[in-house]
Amino acid sequence: MLTFSEAQLLAWITPLAWPFLRALALFTSLPVLGTRTVPRRVRVALAAFIAWCAQPMLAAPPSVALDSPLALGLVAQQLVIGLALGFAARLVFAAVEFAGELIGLQMGLNFAGFFDPVSAASSTATSRFFGTTIAWLFIVVNGHLLVVAALVQSFAAFPAGPEPFAFLAAAAPHRWGAELFATGAWIALPLLTMLLFVNLVLGAISRVAPQINIFAIGFPLTLAVGLLGMLLTLPALQSPFTLALERMLGNFR
């Protein structure tokens, strides 16, 4: 008859339980891989696979009884850190989409809004274009591997221990919102400068030749300049995106 003690059962479960919960929380909030289009079974399987493969690189977790209050705190810790890691990556995506909102506002395309079934929110044409482009770029530059590496390294920076919520004081996630606006303005600044110059030229034309219908030529001109600027600056989108992603993931290393 096969028998085992409670200590042996904890020794088998705890090395896999904490990484699995943290990885599962990550795939709940991670862009691209955490969207509604990815089945839940796939996300659970990926979390279990990462937890199993990361075992040689992880330190031995503390032996905690699963029915103790500390175990409940450790479960909350894994969920908070995993969700925060996915939220950090999502902030970079939101910054790029925010840049698209700013560009569309200056181009006059913000009236072309529609419902996005993936995010269950309303978005504009330029924001959706930037969001789709950055989703492809996220896979091409191996951003998903960077996130998984940050997940594994987070166990060294924020291990499961007697202080489950020390992560909140060390990483200060309440300050990450400033990164969204700074990165979005940084990405949109070249096009905003170009469109501002176009508006200044149109203002000068309206003063020099009042008989010209500035509204008839202003919208096609700003739209054409904006689309041309997006075409020219799109190849340079990789650098600010990767820098912002690495900077946000650096909070977990």
C-alpha positions in Angstrom: 0.0 0.0 0.0 1.3 3.4 -1.0 1.5 5.8 1.9 2.9 9.3 2.3 3.0 12.0 5.0 1.8 15.5 4.9 5.3 16.8 4.8 6.0 14.8 1.6 2.8 16.0 0.1 3.8 19.6 0.7 7.2 19.0 -0.7 5.6 17.8 -3.9 3.0 20.5 -4.3 4.5 23.7 -3.1 7.4 23.9 -5.6 4.8 23.8 -8.4 1.9 25.6 -6.8 3.4 29.1 -6.3 5.0 29.4 -9.8 1.8 28.0 -11.4 -0.4 30.6 -9.6 1.9 33.4 -10.6 2.1 32.3 -14.2 -1.6 31.8 -14.4 -2.3 35.3 -13.1 0.2 36.6 -15.7 -1.6 34.9 -18.6 -4.9 36.4 -17.3 -3.7 40.0 -17.8 -1.0 39.7 -20.4 -1.7 41.3 -23.8 -2.0 39.1 -26.9 -1.7 35.8 -24.9 -4.2 36.9 -22.3 -7.0 38.0 -24.5 -10.4 36.4 -25.0 -9.3 34.8 -28.3 -6.9 32.5 -26.4 -8.8 29.6 -24.8 -8.6 29.2 -21.0 -7.3 25.7 -21.4 -4.3 27.0 -23.4 -3.5 29.6 -20.7 -3.7 27.0 -17.9 -1.5 24.6 -19.9 1.1 27.3 -20.6 1.2 28.3 -16.9 1.7 24.7 -15.9 4.4 24.2 -18.5 6.3 27.3 -17.4 6.0 26.3 -13.7 7.4 22.9 -14.5 10.3 24.1 -16.7 11.3 26.8 -14.3 11.9 24.4 -11.4 15.7 24.1 -11.8 16.1 27.9 -11.7 13.9 28.5 -8.6 15.0 28.4 -5.0 13.3 26.0 -2.6 10.0 27.5 -1.4 9.2 27.7 2.3 7.3 24.8 3.7 3.9 26.3 4.6 0.8 24.3 5.5 -1.8 24.8 2.9 -4.6 25.4 5.4 -2.7 28.2 7.3 -3.3 32.0 7.1 0.2 32.4 5.6 -0.6 30.1 2.7 -3.6 32.3 1.9 -1.3 35.4 2.0 1.2 33.6 -0.4 -1.6 32.8 -2.8 -2.6 36.4 -2.8 1.0 37.4 -3.3 1.4 35.2 -6.4 -1.8 36.5 -7.9 -0.9 40.1 -7.3 2.6 39.8 -8.7 1.4 37.9 -11.8 -1.4 40.3 -12.5 1.0 43.3 -12.0 3.5 41.8 -14.4 0.8 41.4 -17.1 -0.5 44.9 -16.2 3.0 46.3 -16.7 3.2 44.8 -20.2 -0.4 46.0 -20.9 0.6 49.6 -20.0 3.1 49.6 -22.8 0.4 48.6 -25.2 -1.9 51.2 -23.8 0.9 53.8 -24.3 1.2 53.0 -28.0 -2.6 53.1 -28.4 -2.7 56.4 -26.5 -0.2 57.7 -29.1 -2.6 56.6 -31.8 -5.4 58.4 -30.1 -3.3 61.6 -30.0 -2.3 61.3 -33.7 -5.9 60.5 -34.7 -7.1 63.6 -32.8 -4.8 65.8 -34.8 -5.6 64.1 -38.1 -9.3 64.5 -37.5 -10.0 60.7 -37.4 -11.2 60.4 -33.9 -14.8 60.6 -35.1 -14.2 57.2 -36.8 -14.7 55.2 -33.6 -15.9 51.6 -33.4 -16.4 48.9 -30.9 -13.5 46.5 -30.3 -14.7 43.0 -29.3 -11.3 42.0 -28.0 -10.9 44.7 -25.4 -14.7 45.3 -25.1 -14.2 49.0 -25.4 -14.5 51.7 -28.0 -11.4 52.6 -30.0 -10.5 54.8 -33.0 -9.0 53.7 -36.3 -5.5 55.0 -35.6 -5.5 53.5 -32.1 -6.6 50.1 -33.4 -4.0 50.2 -36.2 -1.2 51.0 -33.7 -2.6 48.3 -31.3 -2.6 45.6 -34.0 0.8 46.6 -35.2 2.3 46.5 -31.7 0.7 43.1 -31.1 2.5 41.7 -34.1 5.7 43.4 -33.0 5.4 42.0 -29.5 5.7 38.4 -31.0 8.3 39.3 -33.6 10.8 40.9 -31.1 10.2 38.0 -28.7 8.4 40.2 -26.2 6.5 37.1 -24.8 9.9 35.5 -24.0 11.0 38.7 -22.2 7.8 38.5 -20.1 8.4 34.9 -19.2 12.0 35.6 -18.3 10.8 38.5 -16.1 8.3 36.1 -14.5 11.1 33.6 -13.6 13.4 36.3 -12.3 10.6 37.8 -10.2 10.9 34.7 -7.9 14.4 35.9 -7.0 13.4 39.5 -6.6 10.1 38.8 -4.8 10.2 35.2 -3.4 7.4 33.5 -1.6 8.0 34.3 2.1 6.7 35.7 5.3 6.2 39.1 3.8 3.8 38.5 0.9 3.0 42.1 0.1 6.6 43.5 0.2 6.3 43.7 -3.6 3.9 46.6 -3.5 6.4 48.8 -1.5 9.4 47.8 -3.7 7.8 48.1 -7.2 5.5 51.0 -6.5 2.9 50.0 -9.2 0.9 53.2 -8.4 3.5 55.2 -10.2 3.4 53.3 -13.5 0.6 55.5 -14.9 3.1 58.3 -15.6 5.0 55.9 -17.9 1.9 55.5 -20.0 1.5 59.2 -20.8 5.3 59.8 -21.1 5.8 56.9 -23.6 2.6 57.7 -25.5 3.7 61.4 -25.9 7.2 60.3 -26.9 5.9 58.0 -29.7 3.4 60.6 -31.0 5.6 63.6 -30.7 7.1 63.5 -34.3 3.7 63.2 -36.0 2.2 65.8 -33.6 5.0 68.2 -34.6 4.4 67.6 -38.3 0.6 68.1 -38.0 1.1 71.2 -35.9 3.3 72.7 -38.6 0.6 71.8 -41.2 -2.1 73.6 -39.0 0.2 76.6 -38.8 0.6 76.7 -42.5 -3.2 76.4 -43.0 -3.7 79.2 -40.5 -1.3 81.4 -42.4 -3.1 80.6 -45.7 -6.5 81.5 -44.2 -5.1 84.9 -43.2 -3.4 85.6 -46.5 -6.2 84.4 -48.7 -9.5 84.6 -46.8 -11.5 83.6 -49.9 -10.1 80.1 -49.8 -12.3 77.6 -48.0 -9.8 76.4 -45.5 -12.1 73.7 -44.2 -12.4 72.1 -47.7 -8.7 71.7 -48.1 -7.6 71.4 -44.4 -9.1 68.0 -43.7 -7.7 66.2 -46.8 -4.3 67.9 -46.3 -4.0 66.9 -42.6 -5.2 63.4 -43.3 -2.7 62.9 -46.2 0.2 64.3 -44.1 -0.8 62.2 -41.1 -1.0 59.0 -43.2 2.3 59.8 -44.8 3.9 60.5 -41.4 2.6 57.2 -40.0 4.0 55.4 -43.0 7.4 57.0 -42.5 7.6 56.7 -38.7 6.2 53.2 -38.4 9.6 51.4 -38.9 10.9 53.4 -35.9 8.2 52.1 -33.6 10.2 49.1 -32.5 12.8 51.1 -30.5 10.5 53.0 -28.1 8.3 49.9 -27.7 11.1 47.6 -26.7 12.7 50.2 -24.4 9.4 50.9 -22.6 8.7 47.1 -22.3 12.2 46.4 -20.9 11.9 49.4 -18.5 8.6 48.2 -17.1 9.8 44.6 -16.8 12.8 45.8 -15.0 10.6 46.4 -11.9 10.4 42.6 -11.5 14.2 41.8 -11.7 
